[in-house]
Amino acid sequence: MVITGLGCITALSESVEELFHALCEGRSGVSTVESFDASQFTVHFGGEIKNFDVTKYIDRRDAKRMDRFSEFAVAGAIQAVKDSGLDFSRENPYRMGVIVGTGIGGIKEIEDQHIRLLEKGPTKVSPFCVPRLMANAGSGNIAIQFGLRGPSFTVSSACASSNHTIGEAFWNIASGRSDVVVTGGSEAALTPIGLGSFCAARSLSTRNDNPQAASRPFDRDRDGFVLAEGAGIIILEDYDHARKRGAKIYAELLGYGATDDGYHITAPLPNGEGAAMAMKLAVEDAKINPEDVDYINAHGTSTELNDIAESTAIKTIFGEYAYKVPISSTKSCLGHMLGATAAVELIASVKTINYSLIPPTINLENQDERCDLKMDYVPLKAREAKVDIALSNSFGFGGHNACLVIGRV
């Protein structure tokens, strides 16, 4: 199974190449929220995408029928399909699938229509409300955009959503049901209710005086994660199908592992057992040994519970090799895109293999000893290193764990 196309919409860039270079330069996409007045919130910032113009991708009439998260999904898919060189008019549409995830879905549409309901009454609620807010709108609109008629659905498993979607796409192709699946995730939950909910849960950093330093995975001075928005879309393709059409191949998807902690709705198992098992299953599925992994793109949320549990899980699976394998969190630059974040992180891992360059964990100035001072989280600066195999972790509320292994072709 191979990756033949990449697309992204993030606070740092709408270009995969520019995104990766920005990550390796240690630039932050975190800034003060401008889309609404956040001055009364305890947090005033996030990984907000500024000046996004969906009409660069689709016409305004179609965009009016989409929530922002669907706009991101379709834009990312258009980038990825163009990058792949696929001509869907030459393909069997029933062999072309779409599996795109989201953690929250059309929350802005819910907010907007609730206001209309309260201010103007039920007859003024938009007839497009349901098509905009439904979580499967991203997948559905991508399928409509390209006329794809194969398996199409959405996975919603909080912050693990897009690793689950890519894993399900992997299994879908492996089972022989599809030749190509457009997959990944999209999220646009940086809204008043989205931000307010995470503020109320005290999950977010409140570093309002220095937002770009707020996301600091594995650092002892972290005080929460940074809410962000965006999309990451990849084209996953059967290897023989890709070779037959002469496609460029970025990387091979080697393995997928998924578990649940079965422990708590928001907190991970303290010993990282569920996350460790997901990594173990992914490595076994890839038919490699743990020591074959050259890089780990960590979930690394910049929260105490996650950072410690994930570090413990890595040591459980990798043993002494856990002190040698480089680990970094690109959330330090981008913030946490919830259901989209894993797909963007897999894209970063693909480019890490392509460029032999590991993006850093920025803002990691004082490593938390509880994450183990001997572990290598690639602090502050990018590092040149030959990476043939990378593992990408994603863990979500509800105890969901999903891990992917990719390799150089």
Buried (B, 14 or more C-beta within 10 A) or exposed (E): BBBBBBBBBBBBBBBBEEBBBBBBBBBBBBBEBEBBEBEEBBBBBBBBBEEBEBEEBBEEEBBEBBBBBBBBBBBBBBBBBEBBBBEBEEBEBEBBBBBBBBBBBBBBBBBBBEEBBEEEEEEEBBEBBEBBBBBBBBBBBBBEBBEBBBBBBBBBBBBBBBBBBBBBBBEBBEEEBBBBBBBBBBBBBBBBBBBBBBBEEEBBBBBBEEBBBBBBBBBBEBBBBBBBBBBBBBBBBBBEBBEEBEBEBBBBBBBBBBBBBEEEEEBBBEEBBBBBBBBBBBBBBBEBEBEBBBBBBBBBBBBBBBBBBBBBBBBBBBEEBBEEBBBBBBBBBBBBBBBBBBBBBBBBBBBBBBBBBBBBBBBBEEBBEEBBEEBBBBBEEBBEEEBBBBBBBBBBBBBBBBBBBBBBB
